[in-house]
């Protein structure tokens, strides 16, 4: 009986409809639709920049698609600034001071980012006159501060993991040659594989960091590079929604 149940379960998981169910479930969530639209938005940016470099047609169509997806996402997030700010309240009681401070600050900055984003949407919808340059700067600065707090938290979590598993990471003979260095990297990968939630969150925030950083003029990354970073971070965000087990908590 146990074998029959196991086989049925495997068959269910291998059946294409199982993956389709996941996709449908993802699409029914507002956060899921936002992440899918975000993936398409940054993929459009990456593609139009590549077409532009190769002097091919279709650039304006993809730029228009990117703009429409960006506007759609702003509409989806309307009112989320209050939700994010409210979600910071339980974190005030979190016992770890580093996680508490970084996460609360991240939530506050993210809420300000979304508030500025809402104002930009009102301008795009022609509901009022908005200084888009000014509010884009405010939005990007708040987003950058929020991501910075997240990265500090990620580095803190990685440091804790490495310290806790120091004996299993560093070779017993120490690091004396290239072979020992390879062993160290291999051991580190094994340890981090058991903490995929931290790795995924770090990759996501590291990629996201350069998007507002470039928009504010601190770096001069190409639209194609920004598009690729956005695609990677969007995939990381989708992984968390598809499999909550890889979500870093609290977040």
Beta strands, then each sheet from edge to edge (+ up, - down):
end
